[in-house]
């Protein structure tokens, strides 16, 4: 007896793994980190300008434009920084966002100790830093140590991005210029760079964090070193950080002192205020100079203010006139 014919089994379509379709435009990110659009001061600090010049060396013009557009459109989902590293998660045209890392070498503790010592010896550097200002000539402190606080060359910064374009560009660059050529930045690295430039404008002391020193630690070390230098020179500082008998008294919270906040209190009579005529009259007006408002005014503004200041000063210094009985 002949065997039965085999049963017919319909063919199933073969499952092929296809990559997710790539969108024509970048996928929008809701609430992303962005650089303010139309704000000319967003990257106006000298640290930001120096960083932007480095980026111009690291990427071509088209990549710079695309990265800047990503930064302005808020394509960055997460942006963070730590010692020696800036990390950003950036959404591009693909379904999955890319992780980009900019690595800036941090200084060693020994290098920072020498730099802080040099800054404390220069009164101008210490004064500006303690007042919250990062002077543009701060690099004069780091140059003798063969260091740069703000990176100026592409070799000072390395980057990683899992978009794949960076590796391809690096391969092409190596074929053209040799194995020692630096890989050009991709648009995601440029986007992270623009965000960093904006943060450097908001907080110039961020560069100290990237180089491995907490800004608060820097200021505290400067205060201590300045105090030691002043004591060695026999100079008594005008402003004492702690006053014996007064600094230990706890401060009353503002919410608990609203009812009597404007009351002077009985201790006001103990204040020794010597009110006298200044040696130089109208010193502030002399320093400011002529008023920028010019027009058809009958009296010059500076002269009018000087007359007002003189009258108020005379009334303040003059002893009070006793009241006459019957008036």
Steps between C-alpha positions, in 0.01 A plus 500: 500500500643837399579747783266798530619824343661748742277761650522843350653754734461862394822697493535774758662825406851522630545754781772741413650734756481844352635810666253750629418766241696823534290817504571782261505758780624455857241353732362771724585492869255639751665706772852454366806697607564787262700813437283816512399595147569857398691586817835655396628469858443124521865431416657842557749427780867473417506137610211419266660688210826313546309170508314591180830571323613151595180355351564684174824305473337169594216490244422626151253778429205278408539290814524814712173630357322169559632472854402858578149432366473192722604709801247774423214260427546318831593159360695413818310279742761508774805714560739451790859574592752380754874501551660468159181406317193648332230253402190560287222275373393648166204398286570500129313356203525140617257348747766453768679807644876521492731536798782750450787558741754782497806422709721779636809389694493613864800638685675301770482608868863611482430717196197655667700572814757695298228686306308600815823616661575721198146642499517582871831682457346719230261731685308590184423137420392418854286813528312437177450131564374560853255757361360244255684617187725288281763740358595460137872506583471203736693297243812697603495293819485167318745574216817477718373159613462384135124481552192652340183554701275529193584257217620672184596211269311196378766279654393631842154340467396152391149386422298182462165453329312182412344650185758322280578808293792592721673167436442529125636854489799394706577218256487736204714751683760235583521397135556859394726635772635199685423322826585800718221720363223593743153378413271788397202556725154381402193724529404339831838593651456852362155519659647403836776756447252782441312406816828507692580846361162623624564354845845662513333838442253438783764358734862569396623311808375179337837476326660435841262207553592354162868536583460312829456765771169593664445880480404523868817313593699743285351807672552354846864422425550852366354651818724291719813577301422872489455501877835328544671747267343795682607368838857448376514861379354631823189630323170488683213441258226761498228237487518221754319182403420420863462745787546360850186525705282592203549232237399230748159659563239310298302703250124516540317372191334774297156342533523536879609865497254658257306680775803692630724496193505880459539582871840641590499386862667648811851411381486778239609759760832317535591558137779750451430676171712800423312705243724759340540679173697293246844621398404483132157635417279301264762229449256268322392767252863591432577136428203453266570817303257680273152361454432309175155666478536819303224710360319825565487477880520830684742362762780243456410174669836467679481851638143447615591179681804669657279777640261242641783301662650815655166611643428157649852479648470844663162414649638169633813645657340815644376465858124493540334834563314496833132567478390842631222500755175629362566405143 
